[in-house]
Amino acid sequence: MKYEEEITKIIAETICITESIQTFNADSNLQDAGMDSISFIGIIVKIENYFDIKVPPEKLVIDQTATLKDLCGIVRDCIY
C-alpha cells in the first residue's frame, strides 16, 4: 500500500506506541493502539505537513478514519 511506511512512522511517533508497530496491520483500529481525538488531530496535521496536502473536513471523523488503510486512502485521494 502506497504511503504506508511514512504514515506508520507518523502514527507511531504521535501516539507513542511502545510495542512494535509491525504488530498492527492496515485494518487494525488505531483507537485500540491508543489513538484518541487529540492524537488523531496531531496525526492529521503531521500527514498534511509531510505530504503537503489539506485533508477535507468530512474526513476528520475519528470513527471513519481509524485505520492505517483509511489514512493511506485519504492521502491518496488528496494527492490524485
Secondary structure, 3 states (H helix, E strand, C coil): CCCHHHHHHHHHHHCCCCCCHHHCCCCCECCCCCCCHHHHHHHHHHHHHHHCCCCCHHHCCHHHCCEHHHHHHHHHHHHC
